[in-house]
Amino acid sequence: MNSIVDYEIDELKALKNKPANLYYKGNLELLKKPKISIVGTRKPFNYTQLLTHQLAQKLSLAGNCIVSGGAMGVDAISHKAAGVDNTILVSPCGINYKYPAINKKLITQIEQEGLLLSPFDEDFKATYYSFVQRNEIVVALGDILIVTQADLNSGSLRSVEYAKKMEKDIYVLPHRINESLGTNELIKEGSAKVIYDIEEFINEFTKTPIQKENSDDFLEFCKTNPTFDEALLKYNSLVYEYELDGKIQIKNGFINLC
């Protein structure tokens, strides 16, 4: 048998129709932390992938728990970057199912080290409505909502509508004209704030001293001429940051010091 949350979650009081039960696997202590919801497209641009990873990772290091919906794309990137032990995944199906199947390993890690939540009976299969209810809970749990990329008429914009009703601040990334039309429309109508500087934005939501990676260790690692994949697996977005700063060079799949 899966466990049911046996107390009222304050953040869910904002829901118009609260679920009768909330099933869970994992660490309920994460519900007590400051929480930030991150959502977006299932097919993010490389730019979106990089900045979503940086945002989720740095917000996590700054003491915030990252909430998302477990879908491919932005959701999965956010969960992974936050660290599976500091993220809450709200499922659109019963928690006996791993959906989507492509994220089965990630979902398993989160239920073991982080927190998996579902308002549906444990063997319930996802439906259109269950995705809608999942999205509403994701928004309700977060102190704010970040949408890193979204098309018009997308599920992410439905999440924005929930955030508006709950009077939560909405943040988006700046995108080029004719890209991420949904978030660009939010900027145009003044519904969302734009994250122009990640460090400045992170400082606004810092709850604990940010745990910075040891740059010396990373540079020492780069002296071994590792592959790009090896560096990315070990140091995540630090690889991209050092490349942008001109400290390393990626050539033919290998890392070199500049």
Secondary structure, 3 states (H helix, E strand, C coil): CCEECCCCCHHHHHCCCCCCCCEEEECHHHHHCCEEEEECCCCCCHHHHHHHHHHHHHHHHCCCEEEECCCCCHHHHHHHHHCHHHEEEECCCCCCCCCCHHHHHHHHHHHHHCEEEECCCCCCCCCHHHHHHHHHHHHHHCCCEEECCCCCCCHHHHHHHHHHHCCCCEEECCCCCCCCHHHHHHHHHCCCEECCCHHHHHHHCCCCCCCCCCHHHHHHHHCCCCEHHHHHHHHCCHHHHHHHCCCEEEECCEEEEC
